[in-house]
Amino acid sequence: MVAPSGRSQITLHSCRDRAIGVIPIRLALGLALLGAARLAGAPNGSALLAFVVGVFGITFVIFNDPRARFVRGELEPLDAPPHAEIAPRWRQALAATLPSTVAVAVLACAALVPQPTLAALLAGVEAGLGAAALLSLGRIDPKLYVDPRSDVVYRR
């Protein structure tokens, strides 16, 4: 797409709106997968325990990732181009599901028949991704936007 000025069109995603949009998707998917695991034969107690372990386990890992100490210092975001468009919220939410939300859901579905308790654990991981996004909302600057094509961060 080319902007009227001759420059190529940039479509930005709000970092905060992406998180807000993906939270209900992850939580609903996690609960649906837990229900599917129960229907596939996971015992109630085992399924619930696995789900809770998945929720708390992934949330703990996300907020205590040891790789974070190797990340370079904060980079200053660029000023958003004046011609940049903002993607619709539904598109931002769907983009935020890739790859983690979709991958965990696929793994959980693959585990439903042979290992329904494992599917319940993965359902907890899915819901835990939503819980972690919810807990991180206060730390996301609402003025930050990302270009999903280049991963460049902008301030608007």
C-alpha positions as CSV (number, residue, x, y, z in Angstrom):
1,M,0.0,0.0,0.0
2,V,1.3,3.4,-0.8
3,A,0.4,6.6,1.1
4,P,-0.7,9.7,-0.8
5,S,2.8,11.2,-0.2
6,G,4.4,8.3,-2.1
7,R,5.7,6.6,1.1
8,S,4.6,3.0,1.8
9,Q,1.8,2.7,4.3
10,I,2.6,1.6,7.8
11,T,0.0,0.0,10.0
12,L,0.8,0.1,13.7
13,H,-0.5,-2.0,16.6
14,S,-0.9,-0.6,20.1
15,C,1.1,-2.6,22.5
16,R,-1.6,-2.1,25.2
17,D,-4.6,-2.8,22.9
18,R,-2.9,-6.1,21.7
19,A,-2.7,-7.2,25.3
20,I,-6.2,-6.2,26.1
21,G,-7.6,-8.0,23.1
22,V,-5.8,-11.2,23.6
23,I,-6.6,-11.6,27.3
24,P,-10.2,-12.8,26.8
25,I,-9.2,-15.1,23.9
26,R,-6.6,-16.8,26.0
27,L,-8.8,-17.1,29.1
28,A,-11.8,-18.4,27.1
29,L,-9.6,-20.8,25.2
30,G,-8.0,-22.1,28.4
31,L,-11.4,-22.8,30.0
32,A,-12.7,-24.4,26.8
33,L,-9.7,-26.7,26.6
34,L,-10.1,-27.6,30.3
35,G,-13.7,-28.6,29.6
36,A,-12.6,-30.6,26.6
37,A,-10.0,-32.4,28.7
38,R,-12.7,-33.3,31.2
39,L,-14.9,-34.6,28.4
40,A,-12.0,-36.6,27.0
41,G,-11.7,-38.4,30.3
42,A,-9.3,-36.5,32.6
43,P,-10.3,-37.1,36.2
44,N,-11.8,-34.0,37.8
45,G,-9.2,-33.6,40.6
46,S,-6.3,-34.3,38.3
47,A,-7.6,-32.0,35.6
48,L,-8.1,-29.1,38.0
49,L,-4.7,-29.6,39.7
50,A,-3.0,-29.7,36.3
51,F,-4.9,-26.6,35.1
52,V,-3.9,-24.6,38.3
53,V,-0.2,-25.8,37.9
54,G,-0.3,-24.7,34.3
55,V,-1.7,-21.2,35.2
56,F,0.7,-20.5,38.0
57,G,3.7,-22.2,36.3
58,I,3.6,-20.2,33.1
59,T,2.8,-17.0,34.9
60,F,5.8,-17.5,37.2
61,V,8.1,-18.3,34.3
62,I,6.9,-15.2,32.3
63,F,7.6,-12.8,35.2
64,N,10.8,-14.5,36.3
65,D,12.5,-15.4,32.9
66,P,16.2,-15.6,33.6
67,R,17.0,-14.7,30.0
68,A,15.8,-11.1,30.8
69,R,19.2,-10.3,32.3
70,F,20.9,-10.9,29.0
71,V,18.6,-8.4,27.1
72,R,20.3,-5.2,26.2
73,G,19.2,-2.0,27.8
74,E,16.0,-0.3,26.8
75,L,15.9,1.2,23.3
76,E,14.2,4.6,22.8
77,P,11.1,4.2,20.7
78,L,11.0,6.2,17.4
79,D,8.4,8.8,16.8
80,A,5.4,7.3,14.9
81,P,5.2,8.5,11.3
82,P,2.4,10.9,10.8
83,H,0.9,8.8,8.0
84,A,0.8,5.6,10.0
85,E,-2.6,3.9,10.4
86,I,-3.7,2.0,13.5
87,A,-4.9,-1.5,12.9
88,P,-8.4,-2.4,14.1
89,R,-8.5,-3.9,17.6
90,W,-9.8,-7.3,16.3
91,R,-6.8,-7.5,14.0
92,Q,-4.4,-6.6,16.8
93,A,-5.9,-9.2,19.1
94,L,-5.7,-11.9,16.4
95,A,-2.1,-11.0,15.6
96,A,-1.2,-11.3,19.3
97,T,-2.4,-14.9,19.3
98,L,0.6,-15.9,17.1
99,P,2.5,-18.0,17.8
100,S,2.1,-18.8,21.5
101,T,-1.7,-18.9,21.9
102,V,-2.2,-20.9,18.8
103,A,0.7,-23.3,19.4
104,V,-0.4,-24.1,23.0
105,A,-4.0,-24.7,21.8
106,V,-2.8,-27.0,19.0
107,L,-0.6,-29.0,21.5
108,A,-3.6,-29.2,23.9
109,C,-5.9,-30.5,21.2
110,A,-3.3,-33.1,20.1
111,A,-3.1,-34.3,23.8
112,L,-6.8,-34.6,24.4
113,V,-7.3,-38.2,23.4
114,P,-4.0,-39.8,24.4
115,Q,-3.3,-37.7,27.5
116,P,-6.4,-35.6,28.7
117,T,-4.6,-34.6,31.9
118,L,-1.7,-33.2,29.9
119,A,-4.3,-31.3,27.8
120,A,-5.7,-29.9,31.1
121,L,-2.2,-28.7,32.0
122,L,-1.8,-27.1,28.6
123,A,-5.2,-25.5,29.1
124,G,-3.8,-24.0,32.3
125,V,-0.8,-22.7,30.3
126,E,-3.2,-21.1,27.8
127,A,-5.2,-19.4,30.6
128,G,-1.9,-18.5,32.4
129,L,-0.8,-16.6,29.2
130,G,-4.0,-14.6,29.6
131,A,-3.4,-14.0,33.3
132,A,0.1,-12.8,32.7
133,A,-1.1,-10.4,30.0
134,L,-3.7,-9.1,32.4
135,L,-1.1,-8.7,35.2
136,S,1.2,-6.8,32.9
137,L,-1.3,-4.3,31.7
138,G,-0.2,-1.7,34.3
139,R,3.4,-1.8,32.9
140,I,2.5,-1.2,29.3
141,D,2.8,2.4,28.1
142,P,-0.4,3.2,26.1
143,K,1.6,5.5,23.8
144,L,3.8,2.6,22.5
145,Y,3.0,1.1,19.1
146,V,4.7,-1.6,17.1
147,D,4.9,-2.3,13.4
148,P,4.3,-6.0,13.3
149,R,6.1,-6.4,10.0
150,S,9.4,-5.0,11.2
151,D,9.0,-5.2,15.0
152,V,10.0,-1.5,15.3
153,V,8.6,0.2,18.3
154,Y,7.1,3.7,18.0
155,R,5.7,6.3,20.4
156,R,2.6,8.2,19.4
